Structures are given as C-alpha cells and as structure tokens.
C-alpha cells in the first residue's frame, strides 16, 4: 500500500497542476493587476486584501468596484490613515483588462503609549511577567492592527494555559488621533483566581494504582498549567506501556477551582516483534560493507506491576549477539528500575597481521575474537538533580585465543556509574549541551574473579553554537585498567581499551587501534596482533557550518589511542563530511584520513567512510 501511494504521487501532482493551470491562465485572461507606490509589507498586505484575481466577467467587475476600498483597508490595518489610491482601468474589447493602482500611503500612525493593566492572581505569575518583558509592541512603533490582535490573543491563550479560566478583558481598545498620527493602545485584563489541578483518574489500563500514581509528575492541588499536563503525557509515553494517550482537563466539572484530570489510555499489544536490516560502513578492517540483521521481541507489560522485557538477536558476519533484559520498576516506573540482563556476544577487536617477507610488510589476516557470556543485575536511578546513577554486579566469562594460547577467564564485576546530560534545547540536534559520565568497576579473586582488576572511565562531550551557523562539537574519553603485569593476558578483550571508529578516531575501523605485540607462530610466521591496552585517551574537535537549517558541512581532528606504559603511539586523523538534519536526527557522512605516526603502525589503509545517524547527546 505504501509503495502504491508513493508511485501514484507524481501522477496526482501532475493531475492537480494540469487542473490548476487552465484556471490560472483563465484568471490572467480576465484581469491583470499593477500596483505601484508601495513595496514590502504594504504591497503584500494590499494583495492579500484584494484576494484572488477574477475568472469571469461578473467577478472582474466586482473586483474592480471593491479594489479602492480593499486597498484603503489594507493601508489602515498597517497604520496608514492618510493614504490615497488612484485607480485606472484599461478595458480593451479583446484580451485581458488591466487594473492599475497607484498608492500614496502617506504618513504612518505611531504608537504613543501602550497601557497594559493586569488584575487578579495573574499579577504574581512569573510566566506572565516574562511574557510582558518580551512583548514586541512598544511606543514609537508604527501601528499594526495585526500585531495588536496578536498580543491580545496571546494574553488570553497564555492565561488559559496557566489556569485563569475566568479571565476577561475589562477594556481593550485602540484610540487613534488622525490629526497627530498617533495611537494609544489600552489592554486591561482581569484574570480572576487561578484554578488548580484536581484528582487524576486513569481509564483503560491494567497497572496497579501505586505504579500509575507514581507517574504523575505533580501534586494534587498544584496550580493548573498545560505544562504540567504535558509532563504527565510525556511520562506516560516514555513508559512504553501505552499506544494511545489522552490527557483531558475537565474544566466544566471543576469544584472549588479544582479541575479533575481524565486520562484515557490504550495499552500496547502484549508482544511486538521488530525486524531490522542494515549495513555497517567503515567498521571492518578491510573497509567492506558488513550486513546486519536484527530481530527484537518486546513485551511492554508482563503483569500489573509494570514488568517488561526486551530480547534481541543480531546477526552479522562473525559477530552474532543475543541479549535479553528484564526490567522491574521499583520506587518509580521510570526513574528507579531494576534490570536483569543475560547475553551471549561475539565481537572482534584490533588487527591480526602476518609478515610477508616478499613485500617486507605486514598483511591483515583477521582480528582478536572474543566470545562472551554475561549475567548482570543493574539498578538505575534518576536523581532529582537529573544525574543518572546506577550500581551493578555483572558476571562474565569470555573465551579468546591470544598468541595461540586459549583463555577463558571469569569475572564478577561490581560497578557504579553516574552521568548527566544538559541540553540547550529538546531537539535531536541541540544547539548546545554538555554530557559527563564517570564509572568504576572492581573485580577480585576473593569475590569470584580470575584476577584482580579495577576499571575507571570518564567521558565528556561539549556542544555550542556561535552566531547561529557555527557549531563546535568536542569530546574526551579517558580510561584506565589497574592490574598486575602478570594478570594482563587474563583480562578479556571486552574489558581492555581499544581506539578507532565513529565515536573514537575516525579514519580507522571500530576498535582497530591499540598496543600490540609480535610473536612467531607454530609454522614459523611472524605475527603482529593488536591486543588492546591498559589506558585510553581519545579526544576530538569538530567544526560544523550550517549551509541551511537542514544541511551543514563539517571538518574535524581526532587524536589519541589506547596504550600501555611501554608502548605509547598517538594517532591523529583529520577529515570532513556533510550532515543532513532530519526529524529522526542528523545523518552524517564523514570521511576520515589517518596520519601515520610511526613506522610500526599496524594499519595499512588509514582512511575510512563513516555513516552515522542519531543525536550527538
């Protein structure tokens, strides 16, 4: 059905145009209009008052008869009361007539004063005070009846949104002195008392009352505002429990200024299955397109306590993944959750190379592969200060082969993290923002782990826009693994640090960079393998320029690496790209070029195409 609609759209457009063109041509055949003496807003307003050109003899006579009055009305609405309109009509026996309007607007009427007087509880409302401070109408401006009506309407709309349902104008007028070309605006508004939010009643849901009441982001008897009702709608939407939400204030049923709120809900289907198809670009060592297939099964509501589950199965060449998460709401359905996670994942890291004596170079033969089994329990809380705090215990066992030795260490990691995101606006392409993240994990043989390990990580991202079109994006990632030297081989690849990829150093594939070592294989070949490092330090600085609101170009510098104390090899890459700002977030096409720093660099083709999508915060 969707394809058929798309296919028929050009035909429909052609049909509409073919029907409109004769009408337009017919209108031009009856009357041509020439307006002189004005430009800009006056010209546009006159044409708006005159309306569409006639397409019959009767319409033409009516158009010409009313043209002078309509033009004068257009001048008056913009404060020109002394205008003159000279009208000339050429009416040949054959062909279109011509109406010429020669307009002399005269002196404009200026606003002498603006008297806005508020009475009632609205006087103490800070939102109304902010609106008053930002008014676009002031003494000295040319009178514009449209702006006056807009201000008058804005106050009523804002008052209703803030719960002043009994508000009314006691006086609203424009007094004009045509001799002095001045105008006085008077707006006196009595808001009366502000209504309050009453009881919230939910209909059409099967969750328990405590859970539903926990989603109400305000207290009963709070001052009424549509912003509070919007916050309730967002809370309900973010739970994922409901397919349709209607938050209905019942003002006509208010008692003692308390407005009951009726919420009509439609639950989502008990189960949903989502199929995703795609490709990874730039995340393989040979710069190939890597296909991906993902199936996701979701159960948004398992029981009346709001439990839910999400299970995903993803296939990619040599990188299958299975992950299932069971979520239990605790003290708040969204801000306090317990997650139980089970997974089996295979991933690839670094680069494995064989020395070719004929070319005297290393040739890529593969990557370090890790097969991981995990079980984790995480409690995640959103604090009142908007920090996202979590603590967890995660058991993992990972199988991998390094320098022809098989390893399968077990780790029980006790961890905690805290992060916060500040956005300058709510869009998916924010003009400004700051993200910070801190985490710590600890494993010990006495607590079930193969070796002792402490992991510390921190991440930052900063965005700002200057002079509307100039945007800066910078980030910094730091990490450290504290472990004994003899225990390093037992730290699995998923817990080591690598660099490279879309969110690291562009120009290189995902987790391609890091410390390496060389060894001689059982068949006497010299092998070089990137195995990851104890430390990570990667930063980026990107400049973006908006060509239009929907398109921008970018240039960037990425630098850093994963490294060990005895092997520090900083990598720098540069590049550029073009970004398309869509309703689902920016789609970015970047090309990164790696600058080799040493003769021992393991990367033979240091350039990549990176195609990414989604918000940067």
Secondary structure by P-SEA (a helix, b strand, c coil): caaaaaaaaaaaaaaaaaaaaaaaaaaaacbbbbbccccaaaaaaaaaaaccccccaaaaaaaaaaaaaaaaaaaaaacccbbbbbbbbbbccccbbbbbbbccccbbbbbcbbbbbbbccccccaaaaaaaaaccccccccccaaaaaaaaaaaaaaaaaaccccccccbbbbbbcccccbbbbbbbbbbcbbbbbcbbbbccccccaaaaaaaccccccccccaaaaaaaaaaaaaaccccbbbbbbccccccccbbbbbbbbbbcccbbbbbbbbbbccccccccbbbbbbbbbbbcccccccccbbbbbbbcccbbbbbbbbbbbcccccccbbbbbbbccccccbbbbbbbccccbbbbcccbbbbbbbcbbbbbbbccccbbbbcbbbbbbbbbccccbbbbbbbbccccccbbbbbcccccccccbbbbbbbbbbbbccccccbbbbbbbbbbbbbbbccccbbbbbbccccccccccccccccccccbbbbbcccccccccccccccbbbbbcccbbbbbbbccccbbbbbbbbbbbbcccccccccbbbbbbbbcccbbbbbbbbbccccccccccbbbbbbbbbbbccccccccccbbbbbbbcccc
